[in-house]
Amino acid sequence: MDPLAERRERGAAGLVRAGILAASPHNTQPWRFRVSPTRVELYADPARSLGAFDPYLREMHIGLGCAVENMTRPPTPPATKSRSP
């Protein structure tokens, strides 16, 4: 069974949905997505940088990596309720 099949069925919208849920520095979500019929492109959004708090854009790039990671990981199954003994 392909763990990413569910995301593929949802297409680009499923990938972008997963990407926007990624952790980001100070919740700035410093990314922009460009969606076409054959690909999803991820771009840094300099308007959302942390300025003097991140002068080398290190935190921004870590956030972009988190978005990519979320897009490539298989979705986790929903939690199940446990029964009390």
Residue pairs with C-beta under 8 A, 6 or more apart in sequence:
2 8
3 74
3 75
4 72
4 74
6 14
6 74
6 75
7 14
7 15
7 18
7 71
7 74
7 75
8 14
10 17
12 35
12 36
12 39
12 40
13 35
15 40
15 71
16 33
16 35
16 40
16 71
18 70
18 71
18 73
18 75
19 31
19 33
19 40
19 42
19 67
19 68
19 70
19 71
20 29
20 31
20 33
20 67
21 70
22 63
22 66
22 67
22 69
22 70
23 63
23 66
24 30
24 31
24 63
24 66
24 67
25 50
25 54
25 59
25 60
25 62
25 63
26 50
26 53
26 59
28 48
28 49
28 50
28 60
28 63
29 48
29 63
30 44
30 45
30 48
30 49
30 60
30 63
30 64
31 42
31 43
31 44
31 45
31 48
31 63
31 64
31 67
32 42
32 43
32 44
32 45
33 40
33 41
33 42
33 43
34 40
34 41
34 43
35 41
40 71
42 64
42 67
42 68
42 71
44 57
44 60
44 61
44 64
48 60
49 57
49 60
50 59
50 60
53 59
54 60
